[in-house]
């Protein structure tokens, strides 16, 4: 039963000209990329959305590409073409991610050079001179990298509207702090508050 079904599908596909199939697969993938690119450039919401679905789509198209070329080409040739296709797909994925990060940082800079000012900060008493010093950049970088990784994982979840908005604002703040490197005591305190927010969301969404 299943072998007959497979034979029918293969026969139907084989009747279509090979060049037409290639143009259809490559053209549809290129159309999806252009559509995603337009949305990223024009939509603020799309800039903050995870681009991992496009990466999964690229992997799926690479599999389809391999199966397609195996109809007419040898295994080595099919694998080579598929690797090239896959490499181009990853370049497209990287471009989408780069545009999203660049635009986020640019928006933060335009609103005053830092997105930290958007967060509510409680008044802190002046620190003693012995304590009032900047936190080492290396330690902050490790904490920021971890926070950014957790934020991306949370954004890939099915979040509530208010939680997603809070995470998007937090993501922009982390991007600016990562660029700055060495943080002042007040900025380190804001980073701690962001960690507390992440911990609550991690517990809520089981991350």
N, C-alpha and C positions, 0 to 999 in steps of 0.2 A: 504493500500500500504506500508506504512512505518513499520507497525507491521510485515508484511510478510518479509520485508527486514531485520528487526532486527532478526526475527526467523531464517532466513537463515544464517546470520552471526554467531548467537549463536550456531546453529547446526554444522557449519563448524569448529568453534573453539573447540566445545565439542568433536569432533572426534579425535582431537590431544591429545595424552597422556599428562596428567597434569604435570608429571615430566619434560617432554620435554619442555613444555611451560615455566615452572619455570626456567629451565636451560637457555633457550633462552633469557628470559628477564634479568635475573641476569648476564648471560655471556656477553650479548651485552652492558649492563651498565658498567661492569668491563672493557670491551675492550675499551670503550670510555674513561674511566678514565686513563687507561694505556697509550692510545694514547696522551691524553692531558698532562700527566706527562712527556712523552718523549719529546714532543714539548717544554714544559716549561724548561726542563733541557738542551736542545740542542739549542734552538732558542732564541736569545736576543729579537727579536721582540715579541715573544709570552709571554715573561716575563712581558712586559709592557701592554699587552692586558688585558682588564677587564675579570675576571673569572665569571661574573654574568651569562653568557649564560649556563655555566655548572651547576650553581645553579638552573636555570630554568629547565634544563634537568632533574636534580635530582627530582624536584617536579613533573614533568610529569611522570617520571618512578615510583614514589611513588603511583601516581594515578593508573597507569597500574597494579602495584603490588597488590593494594587493589582489583581492579576488578578481577584480576586473581584468587586470593585466595578465593574470594566470590563464585567462581564456585564450590569449593569443601569443604570449611570450614565455620564455623559459623562466625557471624559478629565480635564477640569479638576476636576470634583467628586471623581473617584477619586483624583487626585493629592493634593488637599487632605486627604481622609480619611486617606490613607496617611501623609502628613507628620505629622498629629496622632497617629496610631498609633505612628509611629516615635519621635516626641518623648516620648510616654509611656513607650515601651520604654527609651529612654535614661535617663529619670528612674529607672525600676526598676533599671537596671544601676548607676547612680550610688549608689542606696540600698544595694545589695548590697556595693559596694566600700567605702562609708563605714562600714557596720556592721563589716566585716572589719577595717578599720584601727583603728576606735575600740576594738574588743574587744581587739586585739593590744596596743595601748598600755596599756589598762586592766590587762591581765594583767601586763605588765611593771612597772607602778606598784605593783601589789599584792604583788609579790615583792621589793620593796625600793626602788622608785622608779626602777630602771634595770635593763635586761636585760644590761648589760655584765658584771655580777658573775657571770653564768652561764658566761662564757667563761674558759678557763684563761689566766692571765696570768703571765708570768715576772717575777720580782723585778727591778726596774730600779734602778740606782744613782742616788742623789740628783743632780739636775741642778744645775749652777752657777746662781747667781742671775741672771746675765746671760742664761741660756738658758731658765730656768724661768719661762715666760710662756705665756699662752693663745694658741692659734693663731687668726688672724682668722676671724670667722664666715663672711664671704663666700666665702673659699677652701674652707672645710669644706662649705658648702652646695652648692657645685658638685660636689665630690667625692661627697657623700652622694647627690645627685640622680642622678649617673652610676651609683653603686653600686646604688641602688634600681632603676634602669632595667634594669641587667644582671641583677639578681636576679629581676625579673619575667620576663625572657626565659628565664632558666634554668628557672624553675618551670614554664614552659609546655612544657618538653621532657619526654621520657620518661626520668625520672631513676631511679637506683637508690634503694632505701629509705633507706640511710644518707646519701646525698647530699641527698635531699629533706629529711630531718630537719635536716641541717646548714644547708641554705639557709633553712628556716623559722625556725630559731633566729637566723640572721644577719639575716633580714628584720625580725624583732622588734627586734633590737639597733639596726639602722639607723633604724627608726621612732622609737625613743627618742632617739637622737643628733640626729635632725633636729629634734625638738621642742626640745631643749636649746639648739641653735644654736652658741654658743661652747664649744669643747671644751678641756679641760685637756690638758697634754702626755701624760699617761697614757692618756686617752681617745683622743687622736689616734693614739697608738701602736696601740691596739686597732683603730682604723679602718684603719690600714695593714695589720694582720694580716688583717682581713676582705677587703681588696683582694687580698692574696696568695692567699687562699682562692678568691676569685672568679676570679682569673686561672687558677688550676689547673683549676677546673671549666669555665671558658670553653674552655680548650684541650682538655679531656676530651670535651666535648659539642659542640665546633666552633661556638661562638657568636661 
